[in-house]
Amino acid sequence: MSDEFVFGDSEPEDAWHPDDPIPILADNLLRRLDILDHAQRPRRYAELLDVIEQRLRPWRERQGSLSPRAEVRVAQLIEDLAFLRDRDED
């Protein structure tokens, strides 16, 4: 049997429950789409980094008004994105 048909115990589909609040269910759908996008990604990583930067931009603009944890998360994303961009140029 091919591995592509074997799923782990922590797939987003496993967490789907119709009684959950709509925001949780919508997040579940986004996570499942992210998995599909990743699986279909033979695109260049520079293109992917551009997408990440676009998604990060609104969070960068909100720096200073976020929760302490969100501030750290944004700062780490900025730092890690820069690391990947530098590494991609090698």
C-alpha positions as CSV (number, residue, x, y, z in Angstrom):
1,M,0.0,0.0,0.0
2,S,1.3,3.4,-0.9
3,D,2.2,5.8,1.9
4,E,0.1,8.6,0.3
5,F,-3.0,6.8,1.6
6,V,-1.8,6.4,5.1
7,F,-2.8,9.2,7.5
8,G,-1.3,10.1,10.9
9,D,-3.3,10.5,14.1
10,S,-3.0,14.2,14.1
11,E,-4.5,15.2,10.8
12,P,-6.7,18.3,10.8
13,E,-9.6,16.1,9.6
14,D,-9.4,14.2,12.9
15,A,-10.1,17.4,14.8
16,W,-13.2,18.2,12.8
17,H,-16.3,18.2,14.9
18,P,-19.6,19.8,13.6
19,D,-20.4,21.2,17.0
20,D,-17.2,23.3,17.2
21,P,-17.6,27.1,16.9
22,I,-17.4,28.4,13.3
23,P,-14.0,30.1,13.8
24,I,-12.4,26.8,14.9
25,L,-14.0,25.0,11.9
26,A,-12.8,27.7,9.5
27,D,-9.3,27.4,10.9
28,N,-9.5,23.7,10.4
29,L,-10.4,24.2,6.7
30,L,-7.4,26.6,6.3
31,R,-5.0,24.1,7.8
32,R,-6.3,21.4,5.5
33,L,-5.8,23.7,2.5
34,D,-2.3,24.6,3.7
35,I,-1.5,20.9,3.6
36,L,-2.8,20.5,0.1
37,D,-0.9,23.6,-1.0
38,H,2.3,22.2,0.5
39,A,1.8,18.8,-1.1
40,Q,1.3,20.4,-4.5
41,R,4.3,22.7,-4.2
42,P,6.9,22.0,-6.8
43,R,7.3,25.8,-7.1
44,R,10.5,27.6,-6.2
45,Y,11.1,28.5,-2.6
46,A,11.6,32.1,-3.5
47,E,8.0,32.3,-4.6
48,L,6.9,30.6,-1.3
49,L,8.9,33.1,0.7
50,D,7.1,35.9,-1.1
51,V,3.8,34.5,-0.1
52,I,5.0,34.2,3.5
53,E,6.2,37.8,3.4
54,Q,2.8,39.0,2.1
55,R,1.0,37.2,4.8
56,L,3.4,38.6,7.4
57,R,3.1,42.2,6.2
58,P,-0.1,43.1,8.1
59,W,1.3,41.7,11.3
60,R,4.5,43.7,10.9
61,E,2.3,46.8,10.5
62,R,0.5,46.0,13.8
63,Q,3.8,45.6,15.8
64,G,3.6,47.5,19.1
65,S,-0.2,46.9,19.5
66,L,-0.1,43.1,19.7
67,S,-0.1,40.8,22.7
68,P,3.4,40.1,24.1
69,R,3.3,36.5,22.7
70,A,2.2,37.8,19.3
71,E,5.0,40.4,19.3
72,V,7.5,37.6,19.9
73,R,5.9,35.4,17.2
74,V,6.0,38.3,14.6
75,A,9.6,39.1,15.5
76,Q,10.6,35.4,15.2
77,L,8.8,35.1,11.8
78,I,10.6,38.2,10.5
79,E,14.0,36.9,11.7
80,D,13.4,33.4,10.3
81,L,12.1,34.7,7.0
82,A,15.3,36.8,6.6
83,F,17.4,33.7,7.5
84,L,15.6,31.7,4.7
85,R,16.0,34.5,2.2
86,D,19.8,34.7,3.0
87,R,20.1,30.9,2.8
88,D,18.1,30.7,-0.5
89,E,20.7,33.0,-2.1
90,D,23.5,30.5,-1.5
